[in-house]
């Protein structure tokens, strides 16, 4: 056995420790950790094991479960296991439906415009690409189609990604899906060309508020009823009972006549919710 292999052995979870971690993660975040994900968990917890100076992952788990370390480490563990996949204008047809169907309906219904502020929620916002895609879309629509006051709330369970989102700085390679006209209006290039970074313009950053929220909390306590909610590609990590509870709480936060967008790999058909489907993976609150 090589030295590298022996070193890696220090991060092998025992079955008991894996099951304890999986139960805690499910209870704290709703994320299901199945046995095939054991290697992923081992890999993602290496940083914490090393950062705290433990000899191996078993010693770290002893600290968590036998020395009351879980209270201090809980948020770090959830951050480590959260999947923060996000892209600008991901599932682009949702943005098309928003501008061509949802926004005109909301204006006609008096839910936005004429002094009312359109309240938009990007749930499970990760590093903010979805929220800023919405911000660019709303800014364009307001300037080119109909004057609109709007505000975006971007939430996630992971504080690290929220800090990235609030800063609004991204590698230039990630903006490929952003249309050229929007790039010119809403992105600033770094003066250091070698850094290859862009930043969202201050006018948009000021309209997006980032805050921590755990979707399995029993109440969300949002500052406003929402007219548009994007909750995409996160329900797939929850079991069906958790999905129903999360969706029910989202519906409580969504104004009648408002729109819920879920991911294309997600289905909520058959759930007893106050929603009617108006397009693939788009629902209207009734």
C-alpha positions in Angstrom: 0.0 0.0 0.0 1.4 3.4 -0.9 1.8 6.3 1.5 -0.9 8.2 -0.2 -3.4 5.3 0.2 -2.5 5.1 3.9 -3.0 8.8 4.3 -6.4 8.6 2.6 -7.4 5.8 5.1 -7.5 8.5 7.8 -10.7 9.9 6.2 -12.7 6.6 5.9 -15.9 6.9 7.9 -17.0 3.9 10.0 -20.5 2.8 9.2 -21.8 4.0 12.6 -20.3 7.5 12.1 -21.6 7.7 8.5 -25.1 6.8 9.7 -25.0 9.3 12.5 -23.8 12.0 10.1 -26.5 11.1 7.6 -29.2 11.3 10.3 -28.0 14.7 11.5 -27.8 16.1 7.9 -31.3 14.9 7.1 -32.7 16.3 10.3 -30.9 19.7 10.0 -31.3 20.3 6.3 -33.6 17.7 4.8 -30.8 16.6 2.5 -30.8 12.8 2.1 -27.3 11.2 2.3 -27.6 7.7 0.9 -24.8 5.0 1.2 -23.4 5.7 -2.3 -22.6 9.2 -1.1 -20.3 8.0 1.7 -17.2 8.7 -0.3 -18.4 12.2 -1.2 -19.0 13.0 2.5 -15.6 11.8 3.4 -14.0 14.0 0.8 -16.0 17.1 1.8 -15.2 16.8 5.5 -11.4 16.5 5.0 -11.0 20.2 5.2 -12.7 20.4 8.6 -10.7 17.5 10.0 -7.5 19.2 8.9 -8.6 22.7 9.9 -9.3 21.6 13.5 -6.2 19.5 13.8 -7.7 16.1 14.3 -5.6 13.0 13.4 -8.4 11.4 11.4 -12.1 11.6 10.7 -12.9 9.2 13.5 -11.4 11.6 16.0 -13.5 14.4 14.4 -16.7 12.3 14.7 -15.8 11.6 18.4 -15.7 15.3 18.8 -19.0 15.8 17.1 -21.0 13.1 18.8 -19.3 12.3 22.1 -17.8 15.7 23.1 -20.7 18.0 22.2 -18.9 19.5 19.2 -21.9 19.2 16.9 -23.3 22.6 18.1 -20.2 24.4 16.9 -19.8 22.4 13.7 -23.4 22.0 12.5 -23.4 24.9 10.1 -20.0 23.9 8.7 -21.1 20.4 8.0 -24.3 21.5 6.2 -22.2 24.0 4.2 -19.8 21.2 3.3 -22.4 18.8 2.1 -24.6 21.3 0.2 -24.5 21.0 -3.5 -24.0 24.6 -4.9 -24.5 24.0 -8.6 -25.7 27.2 -10.3 -25.4 29.0 -13.6 -26.5 32.2 -15.1 -29.8 31.9 -17.0 -30.0 28.2 -16.2 -33.2 26.7 -17.8 -33.6 29.7 -19.9 -37.2 29.0 -20.9 -38.2 30.0 -17.3 -36.9 33.5 -17.9 -38.8 33.6 -21.2 -42.0 32.6 -19.5 -41.4 35.2 -16.8 -41.1 38.1 -19.3 -43.7 36.9 -21.8 -46.4 35.6 -19.5 -45.9 36.0 -15.8 -45.0 39.7 -15.6 -47.8 40.8 -18.0 -50.3 38.8 -15.9 -49.0 40.3 -12.7 -49.2 43.8 -14.0 -52.8 43.3 -15.3 -53.8 41.8 -12.0 -52.4 44.8 -10.2 -49.9 42.7 -8.2 -47.0 44.9 -9.4 -46.7 48.3 -11.1 -48.5 51.5 -10.2 -46.4 52.0 -7.1 -46.4 48.3 -6.0 -43.1 46.6 -5.7 -42.7 43.2 -7.3 -41.3 40.8 -4.7 -39.2 38.0 -6.1 -37.6 35.2 -4.1 -34.7 33.1 -5.3 -34.8 30.2 -2.9 -31.7 28.0 -2.7 -29.9 30.8 -4.5 -26.4 29.4 -4.0 -23.7 31.9 -5.2 -26.3 34.3 -6.7 -26.2 33.5 -10.5 -30.0 32.8 -10.5 -30.8 36.0 -8.5 -28.7 38.2 -10.7 -30.1 36.6 -13.8 -33.5 37.6 -12.5 -32.2 41.1 -11.7 -31.0 41.6 -15.3 -34.3 40.3 -16.6 -36.4 42.6 -14.5 -34.2 45.6 -15.1 -34.5 45.1 -18.9 -38.2 44.5 -18.8 -38.8 47.6 -16.6 -36.8 49.7 -19.0 -38.0 48.3 -22.3 -41.6 47.1 -21.7 -43.2 48.5 -18.6 -41.9 50.6 -15.6 -41.6 48.3 -12.7 -40.4 48.5 -9.1 -38.9 45.3 -8.0 -36.8 43.7 -5.3 -35.2 40.2 -5.0 -34.6 38.1 -1.9 -31.9 35.5 -2.4 -31.7 32.8 0.3 -29.6 29.7 0.9 -28.6 27.5 3.8 -24.9 28.0 3.2 -23.3 31.2 4.4 -20.2 30.9 2.2 -22.2 31.0 -1.0 -24.3 33.9 0.3 -21.1 35.9 0.9 -20.1 35.2 -2.7 -23.5 36.3 -4.0 -23.5 39.5 -2.0 -20.0 40.4 -3.4 -21.3 39.8 -6.9 -17.9 38.8 -8.3 -17.7 35.9 -10.7 -15.1 34.2 -13.0 -15.5 35.6 -16.5 -16.0 32.0 -17.9 -19.3 31.7 -15.9 -21.0 34.5 -17.8 -21.2 32.7 -21.2 -25.0 32.3 -21.0 -25.5 36.1 -20.3 -26.6 37.8 -23.5 -24.1 40.3 -24.9 -26.4 43.3 -24.4 -26.9 42.4 -20.8 -23.2 42.0 -20.3 -22.6 45.5 -21.5 -25.3 46.9 -19.2 -24.9 44.9 -16.1 -21.4 43.6 -15.8 -18.1 45.3 -15.0 -14.8 43.7 -16.0 -11.9 43.6 -13.7 -9.1 46.1 -14.4 -6.7 43.2 -13.8 -7.3 41.4 -17.1 -5.3 38.4 -15.9 -7.7 37.9 -13.1 -10.5 37.3 -15.6 -13.3 38.4 -13.2 -16.5 40.3 -13.7 -18.7 42.1 -11.1 -22.4 42.8 -11.1 -23.0 46.6 -11.4 -23.9 48.3 -8.1 -27.4 49.2 -9.3 -28.3 45.6 -9.5 -26.4 44.5 -6.4 -28.4 47.0 -4.4 -31.7 45.4 -5.5 -30.8 41.9 -4.3 -30.7 41.0 -0.6 -28.9 37.9 0.5 -30.0 36.1 3.6 -29.6 32.7 5.2 -32.8 30.5 5.2 -33.2 26.8 5.8 -36.1 25.5 3.7 -37.0 22.8 6.3 -37.5 25.5 9.0 -41.1 25.4 10.2 -41.7 29.0 9.3 -39.9 31.3 6.9 -40.9 34.8 8.2 -40.2 36.6 4.9 -40.5 40.4 5.0 -43.2 40.4 2.2 -45.6 38.1 0.3 -43.8 37.1 -2.9 -45.2 37.4 -6.4 -42.5 35.2 -8.0 -40.6 32.3 -6.4 -37.8 30.4 -8.1 -37.2 27.2 -6.1 -35.3 25.1 -8.6 -33.2 22.0 -8.4 -33.3 21.7 -4.6 -36.5 19.7 -4.0 -34.7 16.7 -5.6 -32.5 16.4 -2.5 -35.6 16.0 -0.2 -37.8 13.0 0.4 -41.4 13.3 -0.6 -42.8 14.2 2.9 -40.2 17.0 3.2 -40.9 18.2 -0.4 -44.6 18.6 0.5 -43.9 20.5 3.7 -41.4 22.8 2.0 -43.8 23.5 -0.9 -46.7 24.2 1.5 -44.6 26.8 3.3 -43.6 28.3 0.0 -47.2 28.5 -1.0 -47.9 30.4 2.3 -45.3 32.9 1.2 -46.6 33.2 -2.3 -49.4 35.8 -3.1 -52.5 34.5 -4.9 -51.9 35.0 -8.6 -48.1 34.7 -8.0 -45.9 32.2 -9.8 -43.7 29.3 -8.6 -40.9 28.0 -10.8 -39.3 24.6 -10.0 -36.5 22.7 -11.7 -37.1 20.7 -14.9 -36.0 17.5 -13.1 -38.6 18.1 -10.4 -42.3 17.2 -10.3 -45.0 18.2 -7.9 -47.9 16.8 -9.8 -50.4 15.1 -7.5 -49.4 17.1 -4.4 -52.4 18.7 -2.6 -51.2 22.3 -2.9 -53.0 25.6 -3.9 -51.3 25.6 -7.2 -52.3 25.1 -10.8 -49.8 24.2 -13.5 -49.5 26.9 -16.3 -46.5 25.6 -18.1 -43.9 22.8 -17.7 -42.5 23.3 -14.1 -44.3 26.6 -13.7 -47.3 26.9 -11.3 -49.7 29.7 -10.4 -50.9 30.2 -6.8 -54.7 30.0 -6.6 
